[in-house]
Structure formats: C-alpha cells, structure tokens
Amino acid sequence: MIDFSEFDKVTHFSDWQLSVDRGAQRLFHGRGQCYPDFEFFTVDYFEPLLWIVLYREPEPNFWAQFCVELQARFANECTSAIVQKRYENTPSTYCLWGDIPLMHYANEGAYRFKLDLSHKQNIGYFMDMQPARAWLAQRAEGQRVLNLFSYTCAFSVAAEQAGAASILNIDMSKPALSEGRENHRLNPVVRASELRFLSHNILKSWGRLKKLGPFDILICDPPSRQLGSFDAINDYKKLVRQFPDLLPEGGDILVCLNAPYLGQRFLEEVMGEYCPNATFVSRIAGREDFPEASSDAALKVLHYRL
C-alpha cells in the first residue's frame, strides 16, 4: 500500500508551482517512469484549471489523500480540477472541484489551441510536441510545409505564424481538420499562408498528394497504433518510402513516434532502409517538465535532411 507521504517524498508535491507565463505545463509526468509506483497518472495545468489523467484505477486510500492534498494546495489558484479515467474503454471525466468548461484553451507562447475536456480520449492538443513546433517555427518562413497526420493542426499554426508560404494538412478525420481550421482562426496573422486541409488516407493513395508538391518541410507524426488505420511497426515504412518523391534535395523531414515499445533505432532503421538518401541531423530534445527514465521509451522526434 502506498500513501501520500511516499508520493510527496519522491515528487516534492509542495514545490509544484503554477506559471502563467509558461503557458500550458505538466506538473507531474508519472508516465516517464521516473517515479516508481506513481507511473499511472499525469497532472497538467491549463490556466486556470488542472487536468489529471489516470491510466489505471488508483489505490483508493492513496487517491483519496492525494485529492485532499491537491485541493488544499491548488483550490485557491485553480477554478477546476478535472480527472479523466483513461483506463476505461470510453474515457469518462469528473471534477474534484469546480466544473468542466464548455470552452477552454491551451496557451503555448504566442499560440492558442482549443481543448475538448469532455469525453474524448485526446483533448486536441499534445503539449509534449511544443519543442518540435518551436523547431518548425525557426525554419518555416517562406517554406512549403506538408503536415501528415495533422490532427488539429498545431504544427500548421506554428508554421503559419512563422510565415510559411503554404501548408497542406493531411488527416483522415474530417472533425479533426475542422478543429484545425478553428485553431487557425484563434491565431490570426497579418500575412496568411496558403492553407489547405485534405481528408485523405495516404496509405491507400499518394498520387494526389504528390501532385500538390513538392514541399520543403515534411512533418510526419502518425499515431503509434490506431486500430484499423495505422500501426507503426507495419506501416511506418509505407510512409517513409514516399518521402523522396515529396521533397527536393535539401528538404527537411521530421519523423515522430510516441511508442514506448519502439526505440529510436526503429526510426533510424526504417529511414535507413526506405529513405537512404536522407541524412540524420539531430533528435529534438523533449520538454523539461516531461522527465523520462528512458530516451527510447520517450517521444522521439528526429530531424533528417534529404
């Protein structure tokens, strides 16, 4: 049996600090395996509320005490504390205090992204990709950007804010692309990029996509395993072999993978075999508030140049 005093001892709970200037932040990253016995949950801050995700059912005594201590520490600073039970087949949410807002947003530097804190497994925003968006913002000016598996188009927002010439967002989900359009409306620019949103299964056909190219920067951020649509082990190579036909020499590629069971070597081998003309440049470092016991289990974002 674990109790709160053990948790406080290894996490320094009393030292958790909220920072409005930092925007969205992770207060506790149990998923990084750095805190033995407490790998089953995470705590995020989206001003002015807390978002807690449980990946398994917690031990009742610990959880009861944790919730009491959390409210004592943050109730005066946070309007709500919302818990998502990710371990359920259909994730449910409930409030420790406050209410679930109908509309809420994540702030990331100058960007603003819409959140869905209701019943969906994913809330529409991946905070751990912030360093990769910063990487893109540094080099997107005047470039033609292809955003594969764009989801709600956070990479696209970063590219447009940086002055990209054109951006093509590809995703099978029309609702996700609609949220992407909303994210662009939330982040107006003086000089807009040529924006395109295409609902398309690229594993079935690449012809239309190739006609819309070439592109200077390619972002490839697929799900690691999504039933009926994508499995990294079987399908990542199908993406990579198409890269040379989508970019000119000197084109930049960002390949991403968030599968703890597949290490960096997996991406390196796939790129080496199916896109041999691409040279590895660097791995994008993760956020400091996402500590990881193993770099192979962590989010992997690799920069290649054709």
Secondary structure as UniProt FT lines:
FT   HELIX           4..11
FT   HELIX           13..15
FT   HELIX           20..22
FT   STRAND          25..29
FT   HELIX           30..32
FT   TURN            36..37
FT   TURN            39..40
FT   STRAND          41..46
FT   TURN            47..48
FT   STRAND          49..54
FT   HELIX           60..74
FT   TURN            75..77
FT   STRAND          80..85
FT   TURN            86..87
FT   STRAND          92..97
FT   STRAND          104..108
FT   TURN            109..110
FT   STRAND          111..115
FT   HELIX           127..129
FT   HELIX           130..139
FT   TURN            141..142
FT   STRAND          144..148
FT   TURN            151..152
FT   HELIX           154..161
FT   TURN            162..163
FT   STRAND          166..171
FT   HELIX           174..186
FT   STRAND          194..199
FT   TURN            202..204
FT   HELIX           207..211
FT   STRAND          217..220
FT   STRAND          225..226
FT   TURN            227..229
FT   STRAND          230..231
FT   HELIX           232..240
FT   TURN            241..242
FT   HELIX           243..245
FT   TURN            249..250
FT   STRAND          252..257
FT   TURN            260..261
FT   HELIX           264..274
FT   TURN            276..277
FT   STRAND          279..283
FT   TURN            288..289
FT   TURN            295..297
FT   STRAND          300..305
//
